[in-house]
Amino acid sequence: MIELEVDGQKVEVPEGSMVMDAANKLG
């Protein structure tokens, strides 16, 4: 899993995921 921060919110997504996948996970 990779931890990213999008608009100040941290989210973990599997390696190889797109940035949009992380954004969608946050809502």
C-alpha positions in Angstrom: 0.0 0.0 0.0 1.1 3.5 -0.7 0.0 6.4 1.5 -0.9 9.6 -0.3 -2.1 13.0 0.9 -4.9 14.6 -1.2 -6.2 18.0 -0.1 -4.8 17.4 3.3 -6.4 14.0 3.7 -4.3 10.9 3.9 -5.4 7.8 2.0 -3.8 4.4 1.4 -4.1 2.7 -2.0 -2.5 -0.3 -3.5 0.8 0.2 -5.4 0.1 0.8 -9.1 -3.1 2.7 -8.5 -3.8 6.0 -10.3 -4.1 9.3 -8.4 -7.7 9.5 -9.4 -8.3 6.1 -7.6 -7.0 7.7 -4.4 -9.2 10.8 -4.9 -12.3 8.6 -5.6 -11.6 6.6 -2.4 -11.8 9.9 -0.4 -15.1 10.8 -2.0 
